[in-house]
Each structure stands twice: as C-alpha cells, then as structure tokens.
Amino acid sequence: MPAYSTNMRIKFPILALVLEVIMIILFSVFAVYDDGKGHDHDSSNSSHHAEPEDPMNLYPMFQDVHVMIFIGFGFLMTFLKRYGFSSVGVNLLLAAFGLQWGLLTQGFCHLTDGKIKISIFKIINADFSTATVLISFGAVLGKTSPVQLLIMTVLEIGIFAINEHLVAMFKATDVGASMIIHAFGAYFGLAVARVLYRPGLKNGHENDGSVYHSDMFAMIGTVFLWMFWPSFNSAIVEPGFPQMTAVINTYLSLAACVVSAYAVSSLVEHKGKLDMVHIQNATLAGGVAVGTCANMNIGPFGAMLIGFVAGIISTLGFKYLSPILASKLGIQDTCGVHNLHGMPGILGGLAGIVAVALGKIEGKASMQAAALASSLGFALVGGTITGFIMKLPFLAQPPDQNCFDDSIYWEVPEEAEEHEESLTAEHYKNKAEV
C-alpha cells in the first residue's frame, strides 16, 4: 500500500543514530558531574543538615524509580497477545533515549555557570520525564512505529520540561507528579491518539486483546509498579519527616485503592467475576491520585480516602468511559491511560488544591489550580501538534491490518519458523515436479 511505508531499514537507524550523536555532542558541551559546590540543590530536595549531603543517599530511591520505568511500565503493556516484544522492547528504547534528553531539557532550565551538573537527583528527574512518554505510549500502543515514537519522545519531553518549569515558577506543590507527569502524559497521549484516529479499527481488531499468558506478564508490571510507587512519590521530597509522610500516604492510598478496585470490578462485571484489565490498572490509581498530596499532612485516613475514590473512578472508567471515548470522540486509548493516569491525575490535582486551601502545606490554592490547568493545556495542545507531525506518511506507520502485531517491526521466532517451513515445503514441491 503506497500510503504506508513501513520499511524501517534506512529511516529508523538514521533517526536513532542522528539523535544519539546529537545527545553526545550536547553532553560534551553542557554536562559535567555535580561536585556539590557552588549551587543549592532544588528546594524540593533541600536538607536541613549542616553536613554536606552524601551524593549517593538517593541511589536506592533512584533504583526503585528505574525499576518502575523499565520493568513496571514495560511489562504492564504486554497484555496484547501479539505485541509483547514491542511493549517491553520499545519501552526500553524510548526510556533509554528519553532519560538522556530529559537530563538536557530539564538541565537547560537550571544551568550553573553555563553547565548542567548531573547528580542522582537530576537522573531521578530525568526518569520522571521519560514516564510521561511511556504513559502516552500506552494510549497509542500497537498503532505506531518506533520512528513515530522516537519523534514523540523528542517533542513530548521538550514540552514537559517547559510545563514543569512553569509549574515551579507558580510555586505549586506536586511532589508525586499527579499533574505534571500523570495527567500531562495521559492527555498528551490521548490528543495524539485522537489525531491518529483509525476509522478502520472502530469495530476492533483481532489482535487487540489478550491471552492467558500475556495477561500474566502484564501483572508482573502491575506488581512492580505497585511495590515501588511509594519511592516514586517520595524520591524528591525533602528528607526526614516529609519524605516518610510521602511513603506512608502512598502506601495507604495504594492499599485502599486495591480493595475498592476489586469490589467495583466484581460489581460491574458479568456474574460478579473480576476483570483482569481492571486489576492490572485500576489497582495502581491510588499511587497516581495521592501524588500531589503525598508529602502533605492529610492524615492516614485522607490518603486512604483518595486511594479509595481513585480505585472506583478508574475501574468505572475502564468499564463505561473508554468505549464512549472510542465510539463518540474517536479516541482509541489502547491501554486505558485515561482511566489509570488521566482521571486519577486530575483527582490528585484537585485533592492538592483542597489540601493547600485547608492549610495542610504552605502555598496558594490558586497556584495549584494554575499548575493543573497548565499541565492539561500543554498536554492537549502539545499532543495535538505532535500527533499531526507523527501522521506524516513516511514515518513507517503500520496499516490497520498490521496493528497490534510485532511481526511488522520485529523478527518473531514463530514467524521465522513458519517462513522456514513454507520454504521447505516449496523446495520439496519443486523437487517433486522436477
């Protein structure tokens, strides 16, 4: 089909290598190791200790966040029966490139003597920036090429850094990034998905579904994300009591969320059975929703209430809202990121506005609202523009019939075996004819 030029032999290697060479050049000009001298750490991570901070004291938190990015997000998306290679493999590619680009884009906003000083704190933030891309990836999973997704990564992380800098200027609090990562990544991805709408998929696709073992693999991602989410929400919080508060609030929010998600899943499904899609995703919504309030003195019951509500709205979103978005608005959200990251992200932003208004932390409720509005605005406008760029016909986009199938971009073992068998059969047939 002339409209789809899916061969990546030239365009993907050239794009990937050119982008990486640009990274190396920019790092050679701007990046140095952080020696801890001559500048203050970001206020969100400032310490009251008189002694110099151990530069490695954040390394355990970094490792937890890193596991979430590469194993958690990667395996969460393996539920599609013929798209596991792409889910884990492209996730690795986008995250590896994104964390380099994230270090630069965020670093340009905080130059010290014209240099980006790289520390563990900075690489945690770079991992955070890649999380936005991986959330958006979920919305377009199965319908895009690695070439398109690399371009999305470049644009999205750049737009994310601008919004994050603006939110910092508002002096808004969002330590667990309900607004600037989860809501932003979800609505950016949904805007891209809307622009890339495929009328040919409105009645579904045979490969847009799971099998028993693919759902089991996806649960690996869920459990890793669930276990490490307290680190995600507390990694850049001021050490001591505020950081402990963030861990406890996230821990309790996630626990309450699991119970409400299971209950609502059984309530809305046929004969009271549990739906694996709900369990894989809605059980994590508490971690998303409590992010903005994570370090605030909202009380253990407050954290549990946020998680409880998040589990309910996320499960109901999967059951009732996703089909409406697809049929009425033309938003084909493969992983349901609107239900796991979008709505719980907005819930988190609203909870933050209320908590600040009630004096649970120093700040202005109006600035919290501005941060939420800014994140949604940048996501929707940026995602729409990015979608139109990704729609350019030469970017190896798969045709409808090849969506949700690894074999168009990967060497798949069973495909190779089938090809080998067909060649062997043809060989013997030709021999017999001779």
HELIX and SHEET records of a PDB file:
HELIX    1   1 LYS A   11  PHE A   30  1                                  20    
HELIX    2   2 SER A   43  ASN A   45  5                                   3    
HELIX    3   3 TYR A   59  VAL A   67  1                                   9    
HELIX    4   4 MET A   68  GLY A   72  3                                   5    
HELIX    5   5 PHE A   73  LEU A   76  1                                   4    
HELIX    6   6 GLY A   84  PHE A  108  1                                  25    
HELIX    7   7 ILE A  120  ALA A  139  1                                  20    
HELIX    8   8 PRO A  146  MET A  169  1                                  24    
HELIX    9   9 SER A  178  ALA A  183  3                                   6    
HELIX   10  10 PHE A  184  VAL A  195  1                                  12    
HELIX   11  11 PRO A  199  LEU A  201  5                                   3    
HELIX   12  12 TYR A  212  SER A  234  1                                  23    
HELIX   13  13 PHE A  241  VAL A  268  1                                  28    
HELIX   14  14 HIS A  270  GLY A  272  5                                   3    
HELIX   15  15 MET A  276  ASN A  281  1                                   6    
HELIX   16  16 ALA A  282  LEU A  284  5                                   3    
HELIX   17  17 ALA A  285  ALA A  289  1                                   5    
HELIX   18  18 GLY A  299  LEU A  316  1                                  18    
HELIX   19  19 GLY A  317  LEU A  321  3                                   5    
HELIX   20  20 SER A  322  LYS A  328  1                                   7    
HELIX   21  21 VAL A  337  VAL A  337  1                                   1    
HELIX   22  22 HIS A  338  GLY A  342  3                                   5    
HELIX   23  23 MET A  343  ALA A  357  1                                  15    
HELIX   24  24 ALA A  365  MET A  390  1                                  26    
HELIX   25  25 ASP A  400  ASN A  402  5                                   3    
HELIX   26  26 ASP A  406  ILE A  408  5                                   3    
HELIX   27  27 PRO A  413  GLU A  433  1                                  21    
SHEET    1   A 2 ALA A  31  TYR A  33  0                                        
SHEET    2   A 2 ILE A 116  ILE A 118  1                                        
END                                                                             
